[in-house]
């Protein structure tokens, strides 16, 4: 089970996850978290940088969808301008919304990857759906006790990722 919590790839931010990198992996479908992955919690809409990054994916033939644990209002407001297939109250780490998103973007498991900032929701949901996971650093981390506890737990799996990466190459 612990293998399910180790990300397949780690990057500082979404902008480091380039279309070239994704296509080199055979990825043509990206499932995205919103909060702290694409924008901070307090941003209700995509930034120009996010719009540009999404456009670069689209130009490379990569289809995207949103899978968020946040509420309908939050997801709909964020998604208004970009009109991606989007799921709210997704109950990540459960995989149902991830699987539905893959169907919506007409991609199978081998063609998809999930990008998110949390191991216990995003990485685990990706692996539960049978797809690879990219962990990015949170844009602006929350400091509440629950989030601090989650981040402490995640450190173990980040260490395992780094050990595995060092042993591979």
C-alpha positions as CSV (number, residue, x, y, z in Angstrom):
1,X,0.0,0.0,0.0
2,X,2.8,2.5,0.7
3,X,3.8,2.3,-2.9
4,X,0.5,3.9,-3.7
5,X,1.6,7.0,-1.8
6,X,4.9,7.5,-3.5
7,X,4.6,10.0,-6.4
8,X,5.9,8.9,-9.8
9,X,7.4,12.4,-10.5
10,X,8.0,15.5,-8.5
11,X,8.3,19.1,-9.7
12,X,8.5,22.5,-8.1
13,X,5.3,23.7,-9.8
14,X,3.0,23.0,-12.8
15,X,5.1,25.2,-15.1
16,X,7.9,22.7,-14.8
17,X,5.6,20.0,-16.1
18,X,6.0,20.8,-19.8
19,X,4.1,19.5,-22.8
20,X,7.4,17.9,-24.0
21,X,7.9,16.1,-20.7
22,X,4.3,14.8,-20.8
23,X,4.4,13.7,-24.4
24,X,7.8,12.0,-23.8
25,X,5.8,9.8,-21.4
26,X,3.0,9.1,-23.9
27,X,0.7,11.3,-21.8
28,X,-2.2,13.0,-23.7
29,X,-4.5,13.4,-20.8
30,X,-3.9,15.4,-17.6
31,X,-6.1,15.4,-14.5
32,X,-5.6,18.5,-12.4
33,X,-6.2,19.5,-8.8
34,X,-7.0,23.2,-8.4
35,X,-6.2,24.4,-4.9
36,X,-2.5,24.9,-4.2
37,X,-1.7,23.1,-7.5
38,X,-2.9,25.6,-10.1
39,X,-3.7,28.6,-7.8
40,X,-3.7,29.4,-4.1
41,X,-7.0,28.8,-2.3
42,X,-7.9,32.5,-2.3
43,X,-7.7,32.8,-6.1
44,X,-11.1,32.1,-7.6
45,X,-10.0,32.2,-11.2
46,X,-7.0,30.9,-13.2
47,X,-4.1,33.3,-13.5
48,X,-2.7,34.4,-16.9
49,X,0.2,32.0,-16.2
50,X,-2.1,29.1,-15.6
51,X,-4.1,30.0,-18.8
52,X,-0.9,30.1,-20.8
53,X,0.2,26.8,-19.4
54,X,-3.1,25.2,-20.1
55,X,-3.0,26.6,-23.6
56,X,0.5,25.0,-24.2
57,X,-0.9,21.7,-23.2
58,X,-3.9,22.1,-25.5
59,X,-1.6,23.0,-28.4
60,X,0.3,19.8,-27.8
61,X,-2.9,17.8,-28.1
62,X,-3.1,17.1,-24.3
63,X,-6.6,17.1,-22.9
64,X,-7.2,18.2,-19.3
65,X,-9.9,17.8,-16.7
66,X,-10.3,19.0,-13.1
67,X,-10.8,16.8,-10.1
68,X,-11.2,18.7,-6.8
69,X,-12.4,17.9,-3.3
70,X,-13.7,21.5,-3.1
71,X,-17.3,22.5,-3.5
72,X,-19.3,23.1,-6.7
73,X,-19.3,26.9,-6.4
74,X,-15.5,27.0,-6.1
75,X,-14.9,24.6,-9.0
76,X,-17.5,26.2,-11.3
77,X,-16.1,29.7,-10.7
78,X,-12.5,28.5,-11.4
79,X,-13.6,26.6,-14.4
80,X,-15.9,29.2,-15.9
81,X,-13.3,30.6,-18.3
82,X,-11.5,27.4,-19.2
83,X,-14.5,25.1,-19.5
84,X,-12.8,21.8,-18.7
85,X,-14.6,18.7,-17.6
86,X,-14.6,19.3,-13.9
87,X,-15.6,17.3,-10.8
88,X,-16.2,18.7,-7.3
89,X,-16.6,17.0,-3.9
90,X,-14.5,14.2,-5.5
91,X,-13.7,12.4,-2.3
92,X,-10.1,11.9,-3.3
93,X,-8.3,9.6,-2.6
94,X,-11.2,7.5,-4.0
95,X,-10.8,7.2,-7.8
96,X,-14.4,7.5,-9.1
97,X,-14.0,11.1,-10.2
98,X,-10.6,10.5,-11.7
99,X,-12.0,7.6,-13.8
100,X,-15.0,9.7,-14.9
101,X,-12.6,12.5,-15.9
102,X,-10.5,10.1,-18.0
103,X,-13.7,9.0,-19.8
104,X,-14.7,12.7,-20.4
105,X,-11.3,13.5,-22.0
106,X,-11.4,10.2,-23.9
107,X,-8.1,8.9,-22.6
108,X,-7.2,5.6,-21.0
109,X,-5.0,4.9,-18.0
110,X,-1.8,4.6,-20.0
111,X,-2.3,8.1,-21.5
112,X,-3.2,9.9,-18.3
113,X,-1.4,11.5,-15.4
114,X,-2.6,13.4,-12.3
115,X,-1.0,16.6,-11.1
116,X,-1.6,17.7,-7.6
117,X,0.0,19.1,-4.4
118,X,-1.0,16.4,-1.9
119,X,0.1,12.8,-1.5
120,X,-2.8,11.7,0.7
121,X,-5.4,13.0,-1.8
122,X,-4.0,13.5,-5.3
123,X,-1.2,11.0,-5.5
124,X,-3.3,8.3,-3.8
125,X,-6.3,9.0,-6.0
126,X,-4.2,8.8,-9.2
127,X,-2.7,5.4,-8.1
128,X,-6.1,4.2,-7.1
129,X,-7.3,5.0,-10.6
130,X,-4.3,3.2,-12.1
131,X,-2.5,6.3,-13.4
132,X,0.8,8.0,-12.7
133,X,1.0,11.0,-10.4
134,X,3.0,14.2,-10.4
135,X,3.4,15.9,-7.1
136,X,4.1,19.6,-7.2
137,X,5.0,21.8,-4.3
138,X,2.0,23.6,-2.7
139,X,1.8,27.2,-4.0
140,X,0.8,28.5,-0.6
141,X,0.5,26.0,2.2
142,X,-2.1,26.2,4.9
143,X,-0.8,26.3,8.4
144,X,-3.8,24.7,10.2
145,X,-3.0,21.7,12.4
146,X,-4.6,19.2,10.1
147,X,-2.6,20.4,7.1
148,X,0.6,20.4,9.1
149,X,0.0,16.8,10.2
150,X,-0.7,15.8,6.5
151,X,2.5,17.5,5.4
152,X,4.5,15.7,8.1
153,X,3.1,12.3,7.0
154,X,3.9,13.2,3.4
155,X,7.6,13.8,4.2
156,X,8.1,10.0,4.6
157,X,6.8,9.3,1.1
158,X,8.7,12.2,-0.5
159,X,11.9,10.7,1.1
160,X,11.0,7.3,-0.4
161,X,10.5,8.9,-3.8
162,X,13.9,10.6,-3.6
163,X,15.6,7.3,-2.5
164,X,14.0,5.5,-5.4
165,X,15.0,8.2,-7.8
166,X,18.6,8.1,-6.6
167,X,18.7,4.3,-6.9
168,X,17.4,4.4,-10.5
169,X,19.7,6.8,-12.1
